[in-house]
């Protein structure tokens, strides 16, 4: 069965935004499948690990902000390229990859994060 890439792209953005903005329980309820495999070493496997991590982030960093710069989908995968601003003005670029099951639910996640540098030898931004 072919994946609905546009639906999955919307779901990945909605899932991540909802969790990031402080409602990970609802994000999991709406968008996560029967399993949730986590590859981030700071987050426990499964929906509970995801929820616990994002609930803690919401309490510790309520003023954080996220902007979605790119959303790319292929097959059962969606990639998000984001810009995050944290309290104190710290900025990060992130890459998140989500794998979807045949029902359009998220079942696996990988990510990478890097602090936005003060300068760039190329003169270009990270976006």
Order of alpha helices (4+ residues) and beta strands (2+ residues): alpha-alpha-beta-alpha-beta-beta-beta-beta
